[in-house]
Amino acid sequence: MKTLETKMAPFSSKDLLVKVLASAFLNPGDRNQKGKKLFIQDFLKCGCPDAVVEQANIHFFVNPLGALLNRQIATMEATSATTPLEKEVNALLKLPKNLKWPRRHSGQLLAPATWRRSAIREVTNKAGQEEKLVLLRKMAKAVIDAVIEVPGRAFFYLVVQEKNRLQKEPLLIQYESGQILYKLMGYNRCRLFTITEKNESKIIPEIDTALSWQDLHDAFSQARVGYPFADQVIQFFEIVE
């Protein structure tokens, strides 16, 4: 049986993730989009029908929650009143609905990723409020290795291990950012997947599935009959006897 080496030269894990997913999602020759269906339906176990999965988009190394908040704030006029966005996110964070976020002197909201601790302290007055806004700042800055969006339905976050063991705190922040994101957008769910060089148990319970590169390689190997571009994807893995 062929297995993968512990280290997969010449690509880093993040490079390999891009190459594998780009081949499956962005292959112009895959007119029936079987690569998308294989990855989303079979590998990620999404029950969305073919017509929905075919509309899926993929983005690499993005901070989706921060980008959404930035876009919404950029369209707002300066105001001293609590905005609908603040009220909605505050409710999701279990903060007082009318708690105001840091602003410029003009009343223009500041994007959460840019907040300073001193600015957060100026708008909070009870225990726990400051830390929740600090958490929102961290979530707005969280970068995800790959985000698969099934429009109107779901987000799938994929995070790969580069060198050392994945750390719990960043993973939890990435997970929490997805929970806020899908609720703000009216989607059904956001799931977090990790991909490591070896089979490892879930580092945090919030992970949907802890996967290995061997799992991913095997999935495409098994799909060779139904997916003509499987070999094109598999070639990115370094295979040894």
Kinemage of the C-alpha trace (Angstrom):
@kinemage 1
@onewidth
@group {chain A} dominant
@subgroup {mainchain}
@vectorlist {calphas} color= white
{ca met a 1} P 0.000 0.000 0.000
{ca lys a 2} L 1.328 3.398 -0.880
{ca thr a 3} L 1.616 5.927 1.899
{ca leu a 4} L 2.720 9.525 2.171
{ca glu a 5} L 6.018 10.604 3.609
{ca thr a 6} L 5.963 12.582 6.820
{ca lys a 7} L 7.393 15.550 4.935
{ca met a 8} L 5.990 16.316 1.523
{ca ala a 9} L 8.696 17.997 -0.558
{ca pro a 10} L 8.961 20.247 -2.409
{ca phe a 11} L 5.822 22.007 -1.144
{ca ser a 12} L 5.023 23.368 2.280
{ca ser a 13} L 1.695 22.247 3.721
{ca lys a 14} L 0.075 25.570 2.843
{ca asp a 15} L 1.420 25.378 -0.715
{ca leu a 16} L 0.097 21.855 -1.036
{ca leu a 17} L -3.334 22.904 0.191
{ca val a 18} L -3.530 25.605 -2.482
{ca lys a 19} L -2.350 23.290 -5.245
{ca val a 20} L -4.737 20.471 -4.351
{ca leu a 21} L -7.814 22.648 -3.863
{ca ala a 22} L -7.082 24.867 -6.850
{ca ser a 23} L -6.865 21.760 -9.015
{ca ala a 24} L -10.163 20.457 -7.687
{ca phe a 25} L -12.044 23.769 -7.735
{ca leu a 26} L -10.489 25.861 -10.459
{ca asn a 27} L -9.705 23.243 -13.108
{ca pro a 28} L -11.110 24.679 -16.381
{ca gly a 29} L -11.305 21.207 -17.897
{ca asp a 30} L -13.595 19.927 -15.142
{ca arg a 31} L -16.785 21.115 -16.810
{ca asn a 32} L -19.050 18.957 -14.651
{ca gln a 33} L -17.277 20.276 -11.535
{ca lys a 34} L -16.784 16.796 -10.176
{ca gly a 35} L -13.790 18.011 -8.183
{ca lys a 36} L -15.967 20.369 -6.170
{ca lys a 37} L -18.563 17.670 -5.603
{ca leu a 38} L -15.962 15.120 -4.559
{ca phe a 39} L -14.359 17.464 -2.061
{ca ile a 40} L -17.486 19.048 -0.611
{ca gln a 41} L -19.921 16.137 -0.683
{ca asp a 42} L -17.646 13.139 -0.160
{ca phe a 43} L -14.707 14.574 1.747
{ca leu a 44} L -16.396 17.285 3.828
{ca lys a 45} L -19.667 15.313 4.073
{ca cys a 46} L -21.903 18.203 2.996
{ca gly a 47} L -25.425 17.146 2.040
{ca cys a 48} L -25.995 20.061 -0.359
{ca pro a 49} L -27.327 18.977 -3.783
{ca asp a 50} L -25.165 19.121 -6.906
{ca ala a 51} L -26.715 22.340 -8.222
{ca val a 52} L -25.832 24.120 -4.977
{ca val a 53} L -22.327 22.675 -4.668
{ca glu a 54} L -21.520 23.746 -8.226
{ca gln a 55} L -21.840 27.374 -7.085
{ca ala a 56} L -19.223 26.951 -4.352
{ca asn a 57} L -16.334 29.400 -4.172
{ca ile a 58} L -12.887 28.974 -2.668
{ca his a 59} L -10.635 31.630 -1.140
{ca phe a 60} L -7.121 31.218 0.245
{ca phe a 61} L -5.541 33.000 3.221
{ca val a 62} L -8.409 35.360 3.984
{ca asn a 63} L -10.025 36.831 7.109
{ca pro a 64} L -13.696 36.506 6.109
{ca leu a 65} L -15.289 37.942 9.248
{ca gly a 66} L -12.982 40.952 9.275
{ca ala a 67} L -13.600 41.569 5.583
{ca leu a 68} L -17.378 41.436 6.077
{ca leu a 69} L -17.265 43.883 8.999
{ca asn a 70} L -14.939 46.198 7.072
{ca arg a 71} L -17.275 46.269 4.067
{ca gln a 72} L -20.315 47.027 6.162
{ca ile a 73} L -18.600 49.736 8.199
{ca ala a 74} L -17.227 51.386 5.040
{ca thr a 75} L -20.776 52.024 3.809
{ca met a 76} L -21.990 53.615 7.061
{ca glu a 77} L -22.284 57.294 7.788
{ca ala a 78} L -20.898 58.774 10.988
{ca thr a 79} L -23.365 58.589 13.868
{ca ser a 80} L -23.388 58.731 17.649
{ca ala a 81} L -26.267 56.222 17.803
{ca thr a 82} L -25.737 52.491 18.123
{ca thr a 83} L -25.907 51.016 14.616
{ca pro a 84} L -27.807 47.850 13.583
{ca leu a 85} L -24.458 46.117 12.995
{ca glu a 86} L -23.291 46.844 16.523
{ca lys a 87} L -26.588 45.620 17.958
{ca glu a 88} L -26.524 42.406 15.943
{ca val a 89} L -22.934 41.491 16.750
{ca asn a 90} L -23.333 42.513 20.402
{ca ala a 91} L -26.263 40.116 20.696
{ca leu a 92} L -24.193 37.286 19.198
{ca leu a 93} L -21.410 38.030 21.696
{ca lys a 94} L -23.905 38.236 24.565
{ca leu a 95} L -23.078 41.889 25.153
{ca pro a 96} L -25.576 44.664 25.906
{ca lys a 97} L -27.449 45.393 22.692
{ca asn a 98} L -26.773 49.139 22.790
{ca leu a 99} L -23.074 48.915 23.679
{ca lys a 100} L -21.226 51.272 21.328
{ca trp a 101} L -18.013 50.272 19.608
{ca pro a 102} L -14.914 52.472 19.322
{ca arg a 103} L -15.405 55.451 16.997
{ca arg a 104} L -13.545 58.345 15.534
{ca his a 105} L -14.350 61.790 16.923
{ca ser a 106} L -16.589 62.256 13.872
{ca gly a 107} L -18.736 59.322 14.955
{ca gln a 108} L -17.442 57.015 12.208
{ca leu a 109} L -17.146 53.409 13.393
{ca leu a 110} L -13.672 51.911 13.521
{ca ala a 111} L -13.187 48.435 12.039
{ca pro a 112} L -12.776 45.886 14.876
{ca ala a 113} L -9.427 44.646 13.528
{ca thr a 114} L -7.975 48.137 14.130
{ca trp a 115} L -9.189 48.610 17.697
{ca arg a 116} L -6.639 49.495 20.373
{ca arg a 117} L -7.073 48.195 23.893
{ca ser a 118} L -7.331 51.771 25.183
{ca ala a 119} L -10.183 52.515 22.756
{ca ile a 120} L -12.010 49.385 23.871
{ca arg a 121} L -11.689 50.385 27.522
{ca glu a 122} L -13.291 53.742 26.789
{ca val a 123} L -16.557 52.094 25.662
{ca thr a 124} L -16.808 49.325 28.280
{ca asn a 125} L -17.746 49.693 31.908
{ca lys a 126} L -18.522 46.199 33.229
{ca ala a 127} L -16.469 43.075 33.840
{ca gly a 128} L -16.286 40.847 30.799
{ca gln a 129} L -17.248 43.461 28.222
{ca glu a 130} L -13.677 44.462 27.444
{ca glu a 131} L -12.540 40.876 26.891
{ca lys a 132} L -15.456 40.129 24.578
{ca leu a 133} L -14.605 43.120 22.393
{ca val a 134} L -10.949 42.067 22.452
{ca leu a 135} L -12.122 38.650 21.270
{ca leu a 136} L -14.062 40.291 18.436
{ca arg a 137} L -10.889 42.125 17.425
{ca lys a 138} L -9.002 38.819 17.339
{ca met a 139} L -11.769 37.154 15.322
{ca ala a 140} L -11.778 40.038 12.837
{ca lys a 141} L -8.031 39.542 12.317
{ca ala a 142} L -8.153 35.729 12.083
{ca val a 143} L -6.775 34.419 8.781
{ca ile a 144} L -8.054 31.100 7.452
{ca asp a 145} L -5.873 28.970 5.151
{ca ala a 146} L -8.776 28.070 2.874
{ca val a 147} L -12.460 28.998 2.999
{ca ile a 148} L -14.983 27.105 0.907
{ca glu a 149} L -18.257 29.001 0.629
{ca val a 150} L -21.423 27.295 -0.544
{ca pro a 151} L -23.509 30.440 -1.218
{ca gly a 152} L -26.531 30.799 1.023
{ca arg a 153} L -25.711 27.535 2.810
{ca ala a 154} L -22.387 27.016 4.536
{ca phe a 155} L -18.774 27.931 5.086
{ca phe a 156} L -16.020 25.354 5.494
{ca tyr a 157} L -12.811 26.513 7.169
{ca leu a 158} L -9.659 24.481 6.464
{ca val a 159} L -6.554 25.038 8.580
{ca val a 160} L -3.326 23.126 7.918
{ca gln a 161} L -0.414 22.327 10.159
{ca glu a 162} L 2.752 23.905 8.805
{ca lys a 163} L 5.509 22.929 11.240
{ca asn a 164} L 4.648 22.587 14.884
{ca arg a 165} L 1.472 21.208 16.361
{ca leu a 166} L -1.586 23.394 15.787
{ca gln a 167} L -2.289 25.674 18.741
{ca lys a 168} L -5.609 25.597 20.574
{ca glu a 169} L -6.206 29.319 21.054
{ca pro a 170} L -5.823 30.403 17.396
{ca leu a 171} L -8.005 27.492 16.280
{ca leu a 172} L -10.717 28.451 18.749
{ca ile a 173} L -10.621 32.057 17.538
{ca gln a 174} L -10.881 30.868 13.925
{ca tyr a 175} L -13.822 28.658 14.880
{ca glu a 176} L -15.613 31.441 16.755
{ca ser a 177} L -15.090 33.856 13.853
{ca gly a 178} L -16.888 31.389 11.600
{ca gln a 179} L -19.800 31.110 14.012
{ca ile a 180} L -20.291 34.878 13.948
{ca leu a 181} L -19.815 35.049 10.170
{ca tyr a 182} L -22.429 32.527 9.143
{ca lys a 183} L -25.024 33.986 11.505
{ca leu a 184} L -24.444 37.506 10.208
{ca met a 185} L -24.868 36.270 6.648
{ca gly a 186} L -27.928 34.142 7.359
{ca tyr a 187} L -26.193 30.888 6.413
{ca asn a 188} L -26.838 27.486 7.981
{ca arg a 189} L -23.449 26.683 9.475
{ca cys a 190} L -19.674 27.047 9.477
{ca arg a 191} L -17.477 24.018 10.061
{ca leu a 192} L -13.781 23.891 10.969
{ca phe a 193} L -11.473 21.199 9.568
{ca thr a 194} L -7.795 20.670 10.298
{ca ile a 195} L -5.315 18.893 8.033
{ca thr a 196} L -2.125 17.544 9.586
{ca glu a 197} L 0.753 15.385 8.381
{ca lys a 198} L -0.242 12.537 10.667
{ca asn a 199} L -3.562 11.322 12.014
{ca glu a 200} L -4.178 13.313 15.172
{ca ser a 201} L -7.156 13.627 17.462
{ca lys a 202} L -9.107 16.865 17.578
{ca ile a 203} L -7.059 19.526 19.315
{ca ile a 204} L -10.264 21.312 20.352
{ca pro a 205} L -13.732 19.721 20.409
{ca glu a 206} L -15.103 22.468 18.149
{ca ile a 207} L -13.246 20.968 15.162
{ca asp a 208} L -15.679 19.169 12.892
{ca thr a 209} L -13.131 16.679 11.554
{ca ala a 210} L -9.387 16.251 12.058
{ca leu a 211} L -7.988 15.074 8.734
{ca ser a 212} L -4.577 14.011 7.481
{ca trp a 213} L -2.901 14.409 4.115
{ca gln a 214} L -3.154 10.624 3.792
{ca asp a 215} L -6.944 10.922 4.116
{ca leu a 216} L -7.003 13.497 1.352
{ca his a 217} L -4.726 11.473 -0.911
{ca asp a 218} L -6.816 8.334 -0.377
{ca ala a 219} L -10.053 10.180 -1.163
{ca phe a 220} L -8.773 11.213 -4.575
{ca ser a 221} L -7.264 7.768 -5.190
{ca gln a 222} L -10.617 6.129 -4.566
{ca ala a 223} L -12.320 8.630 -6.893
{ca arg a 224} L -10.125 7.896 -9.904
{ca val a 225} L -12.858 6.063 -11.807
{ca gly a 226} L -15.489 8.775 -11.474
{ca tyr a 227} L -13.217 11.820 -11.472
{ca pro a 228} L -10.901 11.989 -14.500
{ca phe a 229} L -8.709 14.689 -12.949
{ca ala a 230} L -7.963 12.758 -9.754
{ca asp a 231} L -4.484 11.834 -10.985
{ca gln a 232} L -3.760 15.494 -11.661
{ca val a 233} L -4.500 16.225 -8.010
{ca ile a 234} L -2.635 13.194 -6.678
{ca gln a 235} L 0.558 14.182 -8.482
{ca phe a 236} L 1.049 17.006 -5.989
{ca phe a 237} L 1.611 14.462 -3.232
{ca glu a 238} L 5.002 12.808 -2.906
{ca ile a 239} L 4.240 9.076 -2.871
{ca val a 240} L 6.578 6.404 -1.556
{ca glu a 241} L 6.275 2.638 -1.442
